[in-house]
Amino acid sequence: MKRNHFITLLIFLLLIFLTSTIILHPEVAFKGSIRGLNMWWGIVFPSLLPFFILSELLICFGIVQFIGVFLEPVMRPLFRVPGVGAFVWAMGMASGFPSGAKLSAKLYKDGELTKLEAERLNSFTNSSNPLFIFVAISVGFFHNPKVGLVLALSHYLSNAIVGLIMRFYGRNQPNYSRKERIHSNRFKYAFKVMHEKRLSERRPIGKILGDAIASSVQTLLMIGGFIIVFSVLNMLLIEIGFISNVGKIIAYCFSNLNVNHNLSTPFLSGLFEITLGSKLVSELGNSTLLQQVALTSFILGFGGFSIQAQVASIISEVKLSIKPYLIGRLLQSGIAPILAIIFWKPLYLNQLTSNATNTLSVIKIFTEKQLSLESLFSTGSFITLISLYIYVIILIYKLYIKKLSS
């Protein structure tokens, strides 16, 4: 009972502290809110919405189950998850955080995964998308497209290694929800599974599409709230000196490890939010590029408290444990920098000396993409506005139908 009293008191003090800090620094809170809103409005919402809607439709019509039958012999021995896990992994890499959590929770809710399998799958299928790594970080922040190859390979390979390690999670519990059936004609069986799944879906196509849009937008609204909250929190902690004071302790540890102590502040900012952390790392001119890339790999692997809170919120709806996901983040944040250091010489230094001409052409291509980022923000904002308009129409229609039926 005393422990519960302590937690209640801690929450009370924390909320009072945050509220008073926002009142004392309203301009900082406003800037942080605008920064988070712009990120969600212009990039996150339009980039994730198509993947969310498409994944909902692929699951409803049995196409995911079709793919899962073929990939069952690969995913079960390696990661101890059903074949549908390959779809979650691929969509997680393509669309970025926190798609893996949403799809793992969806498949668990639909009975395609056991609780243990969903938790195991969620631990390694949440990753940053290639667009963010290659365009935003490597070109936008570092102004060096070759850095993107090192970051991407270390990030995705470390994800796979985490999956191989997390296959041992819950090893004392039953392995699978059902044993794989061996069929002489795997394509015929896969088609049968897909057909049965489609027939089991009683909703008309229009309602399926409307529900997919509504569900996706609701998830993205929640994600937007987390992005804004942690953006404000990060800027407030910088303003009141918390980041700089704690950074002194981190700087002392970095100095003992022969790492530039100035990386301590970007390190702490990256723990809260990966975009700001990566940007601050790239702006340090008195640090070696290798140390900057290794720390950025750590930040991408850790994911930041903002994304971890998003994942926790998504999986809590189906009562999945956050523990495997957090273990996965700790593992990846340790493995990714090591891989970045290993890949540095063959993928960066050797390429600089052997492909100078190709490097110039690649830099030109990515620079052109970087110049179009402003138009991407404006286009993304337009897509967000239209999508929210459609969502409101669907919501009003559903309320109207519900009122008629009652």
The 8 nearest C-alpha neighbors of each residue, nearest first, counted from 0:
[[1, 3, 2, 4, 5, 6, 7, 8],
 [0, 2, 4, 3, 5, 6, 7, 8],
 [1, 3, 5, 0, 4, 6, 7, 8],
 [4, 2, 6, 0, 5, 1, 7, 8],
 [5, 3, 1, 7, 2, 6, 8, 0],
 [4, 6, 2, 8, 3, 7, 9, 1],
 [7, 5, 9, 3, 8, 4, 10, 2],
 [6, 8, 4, 10, 5, 9, 11, 3],
 [7, 9, 11, 5, 6, 10, 4, 12],
 [10, 8, 6, 12, 11, 7, 5, 13],
 [11, 9, 13, 7, 8, 12, 14, 6],
 [10, 12, 8, 14, 9, 13, 15, 7],
 [13, 11, 15, 9, 10, 14, 16, 8],
 [14, 12, 10, 16, 15, 11, 9, 17],
 [13, 15, 17, 11, 16, 12, 18, 10],
 [14, 16, 12, 18, 13, 17, 19, 11],
 [15, 17, 13, 19, 14, 18, 12, 20],
 [18, 16, 20, 14, 19, 15, 13, 21],
 [17, 19, 15, 21, 20, 16, 14, 22],
 [18, 20, 22, 16, 21, 17, 15, 23],
 [19, 21, 17, 23, 22, 18, 24, 16],
 [20, 22, 24, 18, 25, 19, 23, 28],
 [23, 21, 19, 20, 25, 24, 18, 17],
 [22, 24, 20, 21, 25, 19, 18, 26],
 [25, 23, 21, 27, 22, 26, 20, 28],
 [26, 24, 28, 21, 27, 22, 29, 23],
 [25, 27, 29, 28, 24, 30, 21, 31],
 [28, 26, 30, 29, 25, 24, 31, 235],
 [27, 29, 25, 31, 231, 26, 30, 21],
 [28, 30, 26, 32, 27, 31, 25, 33],
 [31, 29, 33, 27, 32, 28, 34, 26],
 [32, 30, 231, 34, 28, 230, 29, 33],
 [31, 33, 29, 35, 227, 30, 34, 231],
 [34, 32, 36, 30, 31, 35, 37, 29],
 [35, 33, 31, 37, 32, 36, 30, 38],
 [34, 36, 227, 38, 32, 230, 33, 37],
 [35, 37, 33, 39, 38, 34, 40, 227],
 [38, 36, 40, 34, 39, 35, 41, 33],
 [37, 39, 35, 36, 42, 41, 40, 34],
 [38, 40, 43, 36, 37, 223, 42, 44],
 [41, 39, 37, 380, 38, 36, 44, 42],
 [40, 42, 376, 379, 380, 38, 37, 39],
 [43, 41, 38, 39, 44, 45, 46, 379],
 [42, 44, 39, 46, 45, 47, 38, 41],
 [43, 45, 47, 46, 39, 48, 42, 40],
 [46, 44, 379, 48, 47, 383, 43, 42],
 [45, 47, 43, 44, 48, 42, 49, 94],
 [48, 46, 50, 44, 45, 49, 94, 43],
 [47, 49, 51, 50, 45, 44, 46, 52],
 [50, 48, 52, 51, 47, 53, 46, 45],
 [51, 49, 53, 47, 48, 52, 54, 94],
 [50, 52, 48, 54, 49, 53, 215, 47],
 [53, 51, 55, 49, 211, 54, 50, 212],
 [54, 52, 50, 56, 55, 51, 49, 57],
 [53, 55, 57, 51, 56, 52, 50, 58],
 [56, 54, 52, 58, 53, 57, 211, 59],
 [57, 55, 59, 53, 58, 54, 60, 52],
 [58, 56, 54, 62, 60, 55, 59, 63],
 [57, 59, 61, 55, 63, 56, 60, 54],
 [60, 58, 56, 57, 61, 55, 197, 200],
 [61, 59, 197, 57, 58, 62, 56, 196],
 [62, 60, 193, 196, 64, 58, 63, 59],
 [61, 63, 65, 57, 64, 60, 193, 58],
 [64, 62, 66, 58, 65, 61, 57, 67],
 [63, 65, 67, 61, 62, 66, 193, 83],
 [66, 64, 189, 62, 63, 193, 67, 68],
 [67, 65, 63, 64, 68, 69, 62, 70],
 [66, 68, 82, 83, 64, 70, 65, 69],
 [67, 69, 71, 66, 65, 189, 70, 82],
 [70, 68, 67, 66, 71, 82, 185, 72],
 [71, 69, 82, 67, 73, 72, 68, 74],
 [82, 70, 72, 68, 74, 73, 81, 69],
 [73, 71, 70, 75, 74, 76, 69, 82],
 [74, 72, 70, 71, 75, 76, 77, 82],
 [73, 75, 71, 77, 82, 78, 80, 76],
 [74, 76, 79, 80, 77, 78, 81, 73],
 [77, 75, 79, 74, 78, 73, 72, 80],
 [78, 76, 74, 75, 79, 163, 73, 166],
 [77, 79, 166, 74, 80, 163, 75, 162],
 [80, 78, 75, 166, 76, 77, 74, 81],
 [79, 81, 75, 78, 116, 74, 84, 82],
 [82, 80, 83, 71, 75, 84, 74, 67],
 [81, 71, 83, 67, 70, 84, 74, 85],
 [84, 82, 67, 85, 86, 81, 63, 64],
 [85, 83, 87, 82, 86, 81, 88, 80],
 [84, 86, 88, 83, 87, 82, 89, 74],
 [85, 87, 89, 84, 83, 88, 90, 63],
 [88, 86, 84, 90, 85, 89, 99, 91],
 [87, 89, 124, 85, 91, 86, 90, 84],
 [88, 90, 86, 92, 91, 87, 85, 93],
 [91, 89, 93, 87, 92, 88, 94, 86],
 [90, 92, 99, 88, 98, 95, 89, 125],
 [93, 91, 89, 128, 90, 95, 126, 94],
 [92, 94, 90, 128, 91, 95, 89, 129],
 [93, 95, 128, 91, 92, 90, 47, 50],
 [96, 94, 128, 127, 91, 126, 92, 93],
 [97, 95, 98, 125, 126, 127, 91, 306],
 [96, 98, 99, 100, 125, 310, 95, 101],
 [99, 97, 91, 101, 96, 100, 95, 102],
 [100, 98, 125, 91, 124, 102, 101, 97],
 [101, 99, 103, 98, 121, 102, 97, 310],
 [100, 102, 98, 104, 99, 103, 105, 313],
 [101, 103, 105, 99, 104, 100, 87, 106],
 [104, 102, 100, 106, 117, 105, 101, 99],
 [103, 105, 107, 101, 102, 106, 314, 108],
 [104, 106, 102, 108, 107, 103, 101, 109],
 [107, 105, 109, 111, 103, 108, 104, 112],
 [108, 106, 112, 104, 110, 109, 105, 111],
 [107, 109, 105, 106, 110, 104, 317, 111],
 [110, 108, 106, 107, 111, 105, 112, 104],
 [109, 111, 107, 112, 108, 106, 113, 105],
 [112, 110, 106, 107, 109, 113, 108, 83],
 [113, 111, 107, 110, 116, 117, 106, 114],
 [112, 114, 116, 115, 176, 117, 107, 110],
 [115, 113, 117, 116, 118, 112, 107, 319],
 [114, 116, 118, 113, 117, 119, 169, 112],
 [117, 115, 119, 113, 118, 114, 80, 112],
 [116, 118, 120, 114, 119, 103, 115, 112],
 [119, 117, 121, 115, 120, 116, 323, 114],
 [118, 120, 116, 122, 117, 121, 115, 165],
 [121, 119, 117, 122, 118, 116, 123, 124],
 [120, 122, 118, 124, 100, 119, 123, 117],
 [121, 123, 324, 327, 119, 120, 323, 124],
 [124, 122, 162, 158, 121, 125, 161, 120],
 [125, 123, 88, 99, 121, 91, 122, 120],
 [126, 124, 99, 96, 91, 97, 123, 98],
 [127, 125, 95, 96, 92, 91, 124, 128],
 [126, 128, 95, 96, 92, 129, 131, 299],
 [127, 129, 95, 93, 92, 94, 130, 131],
 [130, 128, 132, 131, 133, 127, 93, 151],
 [131, 129, 133, 134, 128, 132, 135, 127],
 [130, 132, 135, 129, 134, 128, 133, 136],
 [133, 131, 129, 136, 130, 134, 147, 135],
 [132, 134, 147, 137, 130, 131, 129, 136],
 [135, 133, 138, 130, 131, 136, 137, 132],
 [134, 136, 139, 131, 138, 132, 133, 137],
 [137, 135, 140, 132, 139, 138, 134, 133],
 [136, 138, 147, 141, 144, 133, 143, 146],
 [139, 137, 142, 134, 143, 144, 141, 140],
 [138, 140, 135, 136, 142, 137, 134, 141],
 [139, 141, 136, 278, 138, 142, 281, 137],
 [140, 142, 137, 143, 281, 138, 139, 136],
 [143, 141, 138, 139, 140, 137, 144, 366],
 [142, 144, 141, 138, 137, 145, 146, 362],
 [145, 143, 137, 138, 146, 147, 362, 142],
 [146, 144, 147, 143, 148, 347, 149, 137],
 [145, 147, 144, 149, 148, 137, 143, 150],
 [148, 146, 133, 137, 150, 145, 144, 149],
 [147, 149, 151, 150, 146, 145, 152, 346],
 [150, 148, 146, 152, 147, 151, 339, 153],
 [149, 151, 147, 153, 148, 152, 154, 296],
 [152, 150, 154, 148, 153, 149, 147, 155],
 [151, 153, 154, 149, 155, 150, 156, 148],
 [154, 152, 338, 335, 339, 156, 150, 151],
 [155, 153, 151, 157, 152, 156, 335, 150],
 [156, 154, 158, 157, 152, 153, 151, 159],
 [155, 157, 159, 158, 153, 154, 152, 160],
 [156, 158, 160, 159, 154, 335, 155, 331],
 [159, 157, 155, 161, 156, 123, 160, 154],
 [158, 160, 162, 156, 157, 161, 163, 155],
 [161, 159, 157, 163, 162, 158, 164, 156],
 [160, 162, 164, 158, 159, 163, 165, 123],
 [163, 161, 159, 165, 123, 160, 164, 78],
 [164, 162, 160, 161, 166, 78, 165, 77],
 [163, 165, 161, 162, 166, 167, 160, 168],
 [164, 166, 168, 162, 167, 163, 161, 119],
 [167, 165, 78, 168, 164, 163, 79, 162],
 [166, 168, 165, 170, 169, 164, 163, 79],
 [167, 169, 165, 166, 170, 119, 323, 164],
 [170, 168, 172, 171, 167, 115, 166, 174],
 [169, 171, 167, 172, 168, 174, 173, 166],
 [172, 170, 169, 173, 174, 168, 167, 115],
 [171, 173, 169, 170, 174, 115, 168, 175],
 [174, 172, 175, 171, 170, 176, 169, 115],
 [175, 173, 172, 170, 176, 79, 169, 116],
 [176, 174, 177, 173, 178, 113, 116, 80],
 [175, 177, 113, 112, 178, 174, 173, 116],
 [178, 176, 175, 179, 174, 180, 81, 113],
 [179, 177, 180, 175, 176, 174, 181, 81],
 [178, 180, 181, 177, 71, 72, 81, 68],
 [179, 181, 178, 182, 177, 68, 188, 185],
 [180, 182, 179, 183, 185, 184, 178, 188],
 [183, 181, 184, 185, 180, 188, 187, 186],
 [182, 184, 185, 181, 188, 187, 186, 180],
 [185, 183, 182, 187, 186, 188, 189, 181],
 [184, 186, 188, 187, 182, 189, 183, 69],
 [187, 185, 189, 188, 184, 190, 69, 68],
 [188, 186, 190, 184, 185, 189, 191, 192],
 [187, 189, 191, 185, 190, 186, 192, 184],
 [190, 188, 65, 186, 192, 191, 187, 68],
 [189, 191, 193, 187, 188, 192, 194, 186],
 [192, 190, 188, 194, 189, 193, 195, 187],
 [193, 191, 189, 195, 190, 194, 196, 188],
 [192, 194, 61, 190, 196, 65, 191, 195],
 [195, 193, 191, 197, 196, 192, 190, 198],
 [196, 194, 198, 192, 197, 193, 191, 199],
 [195, 197, 61, 193, 199, 194, 198, 192],
 [198, 196, 60, 194, 200, 195, 199, 61],
 [199, 197, 195, 200, 196, 194, 201, 60],
 [198, 200, 196, 197, 201, 195, 194, 202],
 [199, 201, 197, 198, 202, 196, 59, 60],
 [202, 200, 199, 203, 198, 197, 204, 207],
 [201, 203, 200, 207, 206, 204, 205, 199],
 [204, 202, 206, 205, 207, 201, 200, 208],
 [203, 205, 207, 206, 208, 202, 209, 201],
 [206, 204, 208, 207, 203, 209, 202, 210],
 [205, 207, 209, 208, 203, 204, 210, 202],
 [208, 206, 204, 210, 205, 209, 211, 202],
 [207, 209, 211, 205, 206, 210, 204, 212],
 [210, 208, 206, 212, 211, 207, 213, 205],
 [209, 211, 213, 207, 212, 208, 206, 214],
 [212, 210, 208, 214, 52, 209, 213, 55],
 [213, 211, 215, 209, 210, 214, 52, 216],
 [212, 214, 210, 216, 215, 211, 390, 209],
 [213, 215, 217, 211, 212, 216, 210, 218],
 [216, 214, 212, 218, 217, 213, 51, 211],
 [215, 217, 219, 213, 218, 214, 220, 212],
 [218, 216, 220, 214, 219, 215, 213, 221],
 [219, 217, 221, 215, 216, 220, 222, 214],
 [218, 220, 222, 216, 221, 217, 223, 215],
 [221, 219, 223, 217, 222, 218, 216, 224],
 [220, 222, 224, 218, 219, 223, 217, 225],
 [223, 221, 219, 225, 224, 220, 309, 226],
 [224, 222, 220, 226, 221, 225, 39, 219],
 [223, 225, 221, 227, 222, 226, 228, 220],
 [224, 226, 228, 222, 223, 227, 229, 305],
 [227, 225, 223, 229, 224, 35, 228, 230],
 [226, 228, 35, 230, 32, 224, 225, 229],
 [229, 227, 225, 231, 230, 226, 232, 224],
 [228, 230, 232, 231, 226, 227, 305, 233],
 [229, 231, 227, 31, 233, 35, 232, 228],
 [232, 230, 31, 28, 228, 234, 229, 233],
 [233, 231, 229, 235, 230, 234, 228, 236],
 [232, 234, 230, 236, 235, 231, 229, 237],
 [233, 235, 237, 231, 236, 232, 31, 238],
 [236, 234, 238, 232, 237, 233, 231, 239],
 [237, 235, 241, 233, 239, 238, 234, 242],
 [236, 238, 234, 242, 240, 235, 239, 241],
 [237, 239, 235, 236, 240, 234, 27, 241],
 [240, 238, 236, 237, 241, 235, 242, 20],
 [241, 239, 243, 237, 238, 242, 244, 236],
 [240, 242, 236, 244, 243, 239, 237, 245],
 [243, 241, 237, 245, 240, 244, 246, 236],
 [242, 244, 246, 240, 241, 245, 264, 247],
 [245, 243, 246, 241, 247, 242, 240, 248],
 [246, 244, 247, 242, 248, 243, 241, 249],
 [245, 247, 243, 249, 263, 244, 248, 264],
 [248, 246, 250, 245, 244, 249, 251, 243],
 [247, 249, 251, 246, 250, 245, 252, 244],
 [250, 248, 246, 252, 251, 247, 263, 253],
 [249, 251, 260, 247, 253, 263, 248, 252],
 [252, 250, 254, 248, 249, 253, 247, 255],
 [251, 253, 249, 255, 250, 254, 256, 248],
 [254, 252, 258, 250, 256, 260, 255, 251],
 [253, 255, 257, 251, 256, 252, 258, 260],
 [256, 254, 252, 253, 257, 251, 258, 250],
 [255, 257, 253, 254, 258, 252, 259, 251],
 [258, 256, 254, 255, 253, 259, 260, 252],
 [259, 257, 253, 256, 254, 260, 290, 255],
 [258, 260, 261, 262, 286, 254, 253, 257],
 [261, 259, 250, 262, 253, 254, 263, 258],
 [262, 260, 263, 259, 264, 250, 283, 286],
 [261, 263, 260, 265, 264, 259, 266, 280],
 [262, 264, 266, 246, 250, 261, 249, 265],
 [263, 265, 267, 266, 246, 262, 268, 243],
 [266, 264, 276, 268, 279, 280, 267, 262],
 [265, 267, 263, 269, 264, 268, 262, 276],
 [268, 266, 270, 264, 269, 265, 263, 242],
 [267, 269, 276, 265, 270, 271, 266, 264],
 [276, 270, 268, 273, 272, 266, 271, 267],
 [271, 269, 303, 267, 268, 272, 304, 266],
 [270, 272, 303, 304, 269, 268, 305, 233],
 [271, 273, 303, 269, 274, 270, 305, 275],
 [272, 274, 269, 276, 275, 303, 277, 298],
 [275, 273, 277, 276, 272, 278, 269, 136],
 [274, 276, 278, 277, 273, 272, 279, 269],
 [269, 275, 277, 268, 265, 273, 279, 278],
 [278, 276, 280, 274, 279, 275, 295, 273],
 [277, 279, 275, 281, 276, 280, 140, 274],
 [280, 278, 265, 282, 276, 281, 277, 275],
 [281, 279, 277, 265, 278, 282, 283, 291],
 [280, 282, 278, 141, 279, 283, 140, 277],
 [281, 283, 279, 280, 284, 278, 140, 141],
 [284, 282, 281, 285, 280, 286, 279, 262],
 [283, 285, 286, 282, 281, 287, 288, 280],
 [286, 284, 283, 287, 259, 261, 282, 288],
 [285, 287, 284, 259, 283, 288, 290, 291],
 [288, 286, 289, 290, 291, 285, 284, 259],
 [287, 289, 291, 290, 292, 286, 281, 293],
 [288, 290, 292, 291, 287, 293, 340, 343],
 [291, 289, 293, 287, 288, 292, 294, 286],
 [290, 292, 288, 294, 289, 293, 280, 295],
 [293, 291, 295, 289, 294, 290, 288, 296],
 [292, 294, 336, 296, 290, 295, 291, 339],
 [295, 293, 297, 291, 296, 292, 290, 298],
 [294, 296, 298, 292, 297, 293, 277, 291],
 [297, 295, 293, 299, 336, 294, 298, 335],
 [296, 298, 332, 294, 300, 295, 299, 336],
 [297, 299, 295, 301, 300, 296, 269, 273],
 [300, 298, 296, 302, 297, 301, 295, 273],
 [299, 301, 332, 331, 297, 298, 302, 296],
 [302, 300, 332, 328, 298, 299, 303, 297],
 [303, 301, 299, 300, 306, 298, 273, 307],
 [302, 304, 270, 271, 272, 305, 306, 301],
 [303, 305, 271, 307, 306, 308, 270, 272],
 [304, 306, 308, 303, 307, 229, 272, 271],
 [307, 305, 309, 308, 304, 303, 302, 310],
 [306, 308, 304, 310, 309, 305, 311, 303],
 [307, 309, 311, 305, 306, 310, 304, 312],
 [310, 308, 306, 312, 307, 311, 222, 313],
 [309, 311, 307, 313, 312, 308, 100, 97],
 [312, 310, 308, 309, 314, 313, 315, 321],
 [311, 313, 309, 315, 310, 314, 308, 316],
 [314, 312, 310, 311, 315, 316, 101, 309],
 [313, 315, 316, 319, 311, 317, 312, 104],
 [316, 314, 318, 312, 317, 313, 319, 311],
 [315, 317, 314, 318, 313, 312, 319, 104],
 [316, 318, 315, 314, 319, 104, 108, 313],
 [319, 317, 315, 316, 314, 320, 114, 104],
 [320, 318, 314, 317, 315, 118, 321, 114],
 [319, 321, 322, 318, 118, 323, 314, 315],
 [320, 322, 324, 323, 311, 325, 319, 314],
 [321, 323, 325, 324, 320, 326, 118, 327],
 [324, 322, 326, 325, 122, 321, 327, 118],
 [323, 325, 122, 327, 321, 326, 322, 121],
 [324, 326, 328, 322, 327, 323, 329, 321],
 [327, 325, 323, 329, 324, 328, 330, 322],
 [326, 328, 324, 330, 122, 325, 329, 161],
 [329, 327, 301, 325, 331, 330, 326, 332],
 [328, 330, 326, 332, 327, 331, 325, 301],
 [331, 329, 327, 333, 328, 332, 334, 326],
 [330, 332, 334, 300, 328, 333, 329, 335],
 [331, 333, 300, 297, 301, 329, 330, 335],
 [332, 334, 331, 330, 335, 336, 329, 297],
 [333, 335, 331, 337, 332, 336, 157, 330],
 [334, 336, 338, 153, 157, 337, 296, 331],
 [337, 335, 293, 339, 296, 338, 297, 334],
 [338, 336, 340, 334, 339, 335, 341, 333],
 [337, 339, 341, 335, 153, 340, 336, 342],
 [340, 338, 336, 342, 153, 337, 341, 293],
 [339, 341, 343, 337, 338, 342, 336, 293],
 [342, 340, 338, 339, 343, 337, 344, 345],
 [343, 341, 339, 340, 346, 345, 344, 338],
 [342, 344, 340, 347, 346, 341, 345, 339],
 [343, 345, 348, 347, 342, 346, 349, 341],
 [346, 344, 349, 342, 343, 347, 348, 350],
 [347, 345, 343, 342, 344, 350, 349, 348],
 [346, 348, 350, 343, 344, 349, 345, 351],
 [347, 349, 344, 351, 350, 345, 346, 343],
 [350, 348, 345, 351, 352, 347, 344, 353],
 [349, 351, 353, 347, 348, 352, 354, 346],
 [352, 350, 348, 349, 353, 355, 354, 347],
 [351, 353, 350, 349, 354, 355, 348, 347],
 [354, 352, 350, 351, 355, 349, 356, 348],
 [355, 353, 357, 350, 356, 351, 358, 352],
 [354, 356, 358, 357, 351, 353, 352, 359],
 [357, 355, 359, 358, 354, 360, 353, 361],
 [358, 356, 360, 354, 359, 355, 361, 362],
 [357, 359, 355, 361, 356, 360, 362, 354],
 [358, 360, 362, 356, 357, 361, 363, 355],
 [359, 361, 363, 357, 362, 358, 364, 356],
 [362, 360, 358, 364, 363, 359, 357, 365],
 [361, 363, 359, 365, 360, 364, 366, 144],
 [362, 364, 360, 366, 361, 365, 359, 367],
 [365, 363, 361, 367, 366, 362, 360, 368],
 [364, 366, 368, 362, 367, 363, 369, 361],
 [365, 367, 369, 363, 368, 364, 362, 370],
 [366, 368, 370, 364, 365, 369, 363, 371],
 [369, 367, 365, 371, 366, 370, 364, 372],
 [368, 370, 366, 372, 371, 367, 365, 139],
 [371, 369, 367, 368, 372, 366, 373, 374],
 [370, 372, 368, 374, 369, 373, 375, 367],
 [373, 371, 375, 369, 374, 370, 376, 368],
 [374, 372, 376, 375, 371, 377, 370, 369],
 [373, 375, 377, 371, 376, 372, 378, 370],
 [376, 374, 372, 378, 373, 377, 379, 371],
 [375, 377, 41, 379, 373, 374, 378, 380],
 [376, 378, 374, 380, 379, 375, 381, 373],
 [379, 377, 375, 381, 380, 376, 374, 382],
 [378, 380, 41, 376, 382, 45, 381, 377],
 [381, 379, 41, 383, 377, 378, 382, 40],
 [380, 382, 384, 378, 379, 383, 385, 377],
 [383, 381, 379, 385, 380, 384, 45, 386],
 [384, 382, 380, 386, 381, 385, 45, 387],
 [383, 385, 381, 387, 382, 386, 380, 388],
 [386, 384, 388, 382, 387, 383, 381, 389],
 [387, 385, 383, 389, 388, 384, 382, 390],
 [386, 388, 390, 384, 389, 385, 383, 391],
 [387, 389, 385, 391, 386, 390, 384, 392],
 [390, 388, 392, 386, 387, 391, 393, 385],
 [389, 391, 387, 393, 388, 392, 213, 394],
 [390, 392, 394, 388, 389, 393, 395, 387],
 [391, 393, 389, 395, 390, 394, 396, 388],
 [394, 392, 396, 390, 391, 395, 397, 389],
 [393, 395, 391, 397, 396, 392, 390, 398],
 [396, 394, 398, 392, 397, 393, 399, 391],
 [395, 397, 399, 393, 394, 398, 392, 400],
 [398, 396, 400, 394, 399, 395, 401, 393],
 [399, 397, 401, 395, 396, 400, 402, 394],
 [398, 400, 396, 402, 397, 401, 395, 403],
 [401, 399, 403, 397, 402, 398, 404, 396],
 [400, 402, 398, 404, 399, 403, 397, 405],
 [401, 403, 399, 405, 400, 404, 398, 397],
 [404, 402, 400, 405, 401, 399, 398, 397],
 [405, 403, 401, 402, 400, 399, 398, 397],
 [404, 402, 403, 401, 400, 399, 398, 397]]
